């Protein structure tokens, strides 16, 4: 199999990650705007369904398998990749959580914007859930070498 086909498969994984996170960002924005502009709520519904579909597809792929499989079912290369992805995902999630806490403290003292209302809280919870579940697979999409497409 030539390199162009291998890279296309890798780029499909990356496109899936980008589509999942972009559709979530769009859903979050339209949900937040939906309180002021109710016409945005149908767009929210469409983007929320798109996010679920992209996340489901990501969870059904090989990257998810590598990220969540038991050690005994992976080869040494996959274990190294998985450990690298989890390390990066942990650093990213920890940094975001710490920055959010620091911002919360500063914002409450300085009177800056803080999340209020059911819509914003729902977005934050859904985002934390989505990113904590999919970030290791998303990191793998960028660090994994090109692979052969599935046959069949």
N, C-alpha and C positions, 0 to 999 in steps of 0.2 A: 504494500500500500504506500502511495506516495505521501510526501510531507504535507501537501496542500490538504489532503483529506484528513490527516491527523490534526492539523491546525484548525480545520473547520469544526471538528468535534470539540476541541478545547474551547474555541470561540463560542460554540453553542452553549457550553456550560457557563462561560462568563456572561454571555448575553442573558441567560436565564437568571443569574444572580442580579444583574443590573435591572432587568425587567421587574423582578420581584421587589427589590428595594425601591425602585422608581415608582411602581404602582402603589406601594405603601405610602410613599411620600405624597403622592397625588391624592390618595384616599384621605390621608391625615389633613391635608390642606383643604380639600373640599368639605370634609366633616367640620373643621373649624369654621370655615366660611358659611357653612349651612345654617348656623344659628342666626347669622345676620342676613344671609341671602338663601332662603329656602329652595330656590331654583337649583342650587348646587347639590342638593341631596341625591337626585338621580345619578349624577356623576360620581358621587361618593359610593353609591351602591355598586356601580359598574367597576370602579377601581378596587373596591374591597373584594369583590368576586375575583377580579384579575389577580390581586395579591394572593388570595387563597389558592388559585389555580397554579400560579407560578411557584409558590412555596410547596404545594403538593408535588409538583413535577420535580422540584429540586430534591425533595425528600425521597423520591422514588429512584433517584439516579445513583450512579456509581460513586460519586463524591460523598453522598450521604452514607453509603455502605462503608466506605473507608473510614469516615469520621466516627461511626458509631458501632462498628463491628468489634467483636472480642479479638484480643491479640492472637489467639490460636487459629483464627480464621483468616488472618492477613499474612502476607509475606513481609519480609524485612523492610523492603522499600516502602510499602504501604504504611507500616508502623512508623517509620521515620517521618514520612509525609504527614501522617495524622498527628503525631506529637508536635511537629512544627506548626501545624495549623492550629492546634489547641493552644499552644503557647501564644501565638499571635492573637487569637481570639480572646484569650484571657486578658492579655495586656490591654487590648482595645476596650473590652467591656469594663474592666476595672478602671481604666482611665476615664471613660465616659461617666461611670457612676461617681467617681471622686470629683470630677469637674462639675457634675450636676449638684452634688452636695455642697461644694464650695460656692457655686453660683447661688444656690438656695439661701445659704447663710448671708452672702453679700446682698442679694436682692431683697431679703426680708429686712435688713438693716437700712438699705438705701432706698427702699420704696420702688424697686424695679419690678418688672413683670414677673409674676409667679403663676404657675398653672392653676386655674380656677375653673370650675364648671365641670359637669359630667362629660362633655365632649372631649375636652382636653385631657382629662384624666383617663378616659377610655383609650385615647390615642397613645398616651404614654405607656399604659399597661400593654396594649397590643404591640406596640413597637418593641418594648422590652422582651416580650414573649417571642416575637418573630426573630429578632436579632440574636437572642440567646440560643434559640434552637438552630438557626441556620448559619450563623457566622463561621463556625468551623468548616462547613461545606463551602461557604463562599470564599474563604481563604484558600482552601484547596483548589478552587477553580483557577486561582492565579499562580499557585506555587507548583501544582502538579505538572509533570511533563506531558506532552501530547500523547494521547492514547488512541488505539484503534477503535473505530466505531463498532457498535454492537452488531452482530450478524443476526439475520433472521428476519 
